[in-house]
Structure formats: structure tokens, C-alpha cells
Amino acid sequence: MVLHNASLGQGIHLAMEDWLEDINIQVLKQGGAGEAENLLEQARLRVNPKLPSRLRCFYLNHDKEVALGRIKKWGFTDRELVRCYSIRSSVFYHHADVRLFEQLATDPTQTHLAEKYWETFEPKDANERQYLEVLVNGALYFPDWHEFTQIDQKELLKWQSANKNS
């Protein structure tokens, strides 16, 4: 959907927070990962509500190798890896250590990890860089937008109609 919208916007996609305005966002993940997401959002609101919400942001990687490794590790076989750039006039970032999310998802009783996640993570070396998770609340530009496949409008309307009350 992001690539579809970026294609329609000639490469520009609004900030997720703006795009999802007035939409009640819920955690759809099950089990520990769902509990971790809820704990992280509660902690963000306590620690610094101006940081990007994990429920309304883009997740980016600084380099292709890290992104490919994460896709493989997490089994994201249905994801497409594309280049993008933030439109800096309105962007908020958070650099997090993804290992904290993974630990919290495995053991949601370690609630102290939720607040630690919101501390800025600065990798010390190339090995640590693979754990950098970049949350972005801001508009993005996708330079390869002309290559993105758009969703069939009739199918999109059918889906919207079927999910209107969800």
C-alpha cells in the first residue's frame, strides 16, 4: 500500500501519522510481540510522546545489507526493498536498538526494556549497526516510484467496501 500511494504521489508519501489521521490504530500482532508493541507505546507516551509511534511510522534501515539481513531473519518474504529519502522539513526520527524489542517480545515481563527502547541507540561499530532500527515520522520520497506497481482500483474499492466496519 505504501508503494501504491508513493506511486500515486509521484514518489512522495505523507507521514504515516498524517496518512492515518483519525484512524484508530490497534496492535494486530499476537502473543509476546503484541504485548511488546503495547508496552512500547505506553512507554513512549510516558518517556517522550514526541518520538515516532511504532504504530504510526515508517521503519527504515540505513543500508541495504542490514535491510536484507532483517528481511531474512524475520521471514519477511512478502516485503519489497526500495530506496527512499526523508523530506527533512517535517521529519522526526528515533534510532532504537531492535534487540530490545525482540527481548521484550520474548519476555514481556521485562517492562524496563520498553523505556530503554526509547533511549537513542548509537551503534559503536559495524556489528552493532545491524541492530539499528530507524523509526520515521515524516514524509518520504521514493526515487524509483515510477517502477512501483499500483493496486487495481476496482479491487481496492472492493476491499474498502468489505472492510468498512472493521
LINDAZI-V615862 format. One record per helix or strand of 2 or more residues. SS is the DSSP state (H for helix, E for strand). FROM is the first residue (numbers start at 0). LEN is the number of residues. Records with the same first field share a line. If there is no record, write none. Layout:
BEGIN
SS = FROM-LEN / FROM-LEN
END
This chain:
BEGIN
H = 1-7 / 15-4 / 30-17 / 63-11 / 87-3 / 97-9 / 111-6 / 125-4 / 144-3 / 152-10
E = 11-2 / 57-3 / 84-2 / 91-6 / 131-6 / 139-2
END
